Amino acid sequence: MSVPLAALAAFTLAYAGMTGLSLAMPRHYEQVAGQRVLPSGRRHFFRILGWLLLILAVVPCIQAWGTAVGVVVWFGFLTAGGLLIILMLPYLPRLAALAAAGTTIAGVLILLVT
């Protein structure tokens, strides 16, 4: 896998994973969905999905940079994805969730194609 594609895949999956974890919190779920109560099944779904996407984000990093450097680069992409959701959630919560859905699809497609 080429380095630019690996970076794109890792970043998109990290952003989507961080968004999933943030939607597992009642406060952020209310921002996006407009519902005060977060059902426990949905909370578990968002947590599991978020962690799976974060773990999946390490795959392109290891493929492009090797294990030692790939894990360090992965932490950088986790930080960047978390920072982006932190900046988007207060101002554009629905767009942030929509972007996470799109980036999930894009990241998985990049992994499957390459």
C-alpha positions as CSV (number, residue, x, y, z in Angstrom):
1,M,0.0,0.0,0.0
2,S,1.3,3.4,-0.9
3,V,2.1,5.9,1.9
4,P,-0.5,8.5,0.9
5,L,-3.3,5.9,0.6
6,A,-2.3,4.4,3.9
7,A,-2.3,7.8,5.6
8,L,-5.8,8.6,4.1
9,A,-7.2,5.3,5.2
10,A,-5.7,5.5,8.7
11,F,-6.9,9.1,9.2
12,T,-10.4,8.4,8.0
13,L,-10.8,5.3,10.2
14,A,-9.3,7.1,13.2
15,Y,-11.7,10.0,12.7
16,A,-14.7,7.6,12.4
17,G,-13.6,5.6,15.4
18,M,-13.2,8.7,17.6
19,T,-16.7,9.9,16.4
20,G,-18.1,6.5,17.3
21,L,-16.6,6.7,20.8
22,S,-17.9,10.3,21.3
23,L,-21.4,9.3,20.2
24,A,-21.4,6.6,22.9
25,M,-21.5,9.5,25.4
26,P,-25.0,10.8,26.2
27,R,-24.0,14.5,25.9
28,H,-22.6,14.2,22.4
29,Y,-25.3,11.8,21.3
30,E,-27.8,14.5,22.3
31,Q,-25.9,17.1,20.3
32,V,-26.2,14.9,17.2
33,A,-29.5,13.2,17.5
34,G,-31.4,15.7,19.5
35,Q,-32.6,13.0,21.9
36,R,-31.9,13.3,25.6
37,V,-31.8,9.6,26.3
38,L,-29.1,7.3,24.8
39,P,-30.4,3.8,24.7
40,S,-28.0,1.3,26.2
41,G,-28.0,-0.9,23.1
42,R,-27.0,2.1,20.9
43,R,-24.3,3.1,23.4
44,H,-22.8,-0.3,23.3
45,F,-23.0,-0.3,19.5
46,F,-21.1,3.0,19.2
47,R,-18.5,1.9,21.7
48,I,-17.8,-1.4,19.9
49,L,-17.9,0.3,16.5
50,G,-15.6,3.0,17.6
51,W,-13.0,0.6,19.1
52,L,-13.1,-1.6,16.0
53,L,-12.5,1.3,13.7
54,L,-9.6,2.5,15.8
55,I,-8.0,-0.9,15.8
56,L,-8.7,-1.2,12.1
57,A,-6.9,2.1,11.6
58,V,-3.6,0.5,12.6
59,V,-3.6,-1.9,9.7
60,P,-2.7,0.6,6.9
61,C,-0.1,2.2,9.2
62,I,1.7,-1.2,9.7
63,Q,1.4,-2.0,6.0
64,A,3.0,1.3,4.9
65,W,5.6,1.9,7.6
66,G,6.2,-1.4,9.3
67,T,5.3,-2.4,12.9
68,A,7.6,-0.1,14.9
69,V,7.0,3.1,13.1
70,G,3.5,2.2,12.0
71,V,2.2,2.1,15.6
72,V,3.7,5.5,16.3
73,V,2.2,6.9,13.2
74,W,-1.1,5.3,14.2
75,F,-1.1,7.2,17.5
76,G,-0.5,10.4,15.5
77,F,-3.6,9.7,13.4
78,L,-5.6,8.9,16.5
79,T,-4.6,12.3,17.8
80,A,-5.5,14.1,14.5
81,G,-8.9,12.3,14.3
82,G,-9.7,13.1,17.9
83,L,-8.7,16.7,17.4
84,L,-10.9,17.0,14.3
85,I,-14.0,15.6,16.1
86,I,-13.3,17.9,19.1
87,L,-13.3,20.9,16.8
88,M,-16.3,19.9,14.7
89,L,-18.7,18.6,17.4
90,P,-19.5,21.9,19.1
91,Y,-20.2,23.8,15.9
92,L,-21.4,21.2,13.3
93,P,-22.5,18.1,15.2
94,R,-24.7,16.5,12.5
95,L,-22.1,17.2,9.8
96,A,-19.4,15.6,12.0
97,A,-21.5,12.4,12.3
98,L,-22.3,12.4,8.6
99,A,-18.6,12.9,7.8
100,A,-17.8,10.0,10.1
101,A,-20.2,7.7,8.2
102,G,-18.6,8.8,4.9
103,T,-15.1,8.4,6.2
104,T,-15.9,4.9,7.5
105,I,-17.0,3.8,4.0
106,A,-14.0,5.5,2.4
107,G,-11.5,4.0,4.8
108,V,-12.8,0.5,4.4
109,L,-12.9,0.8,0.6
110,I,-9.3,1.9,0.5
111,L,-8.3,-1.1,2.7
112,L,-10.2,-3.5,0.5
113,V,-9.0,-2.1,-2.9
114,T,-5.3,-1.9,-2.0
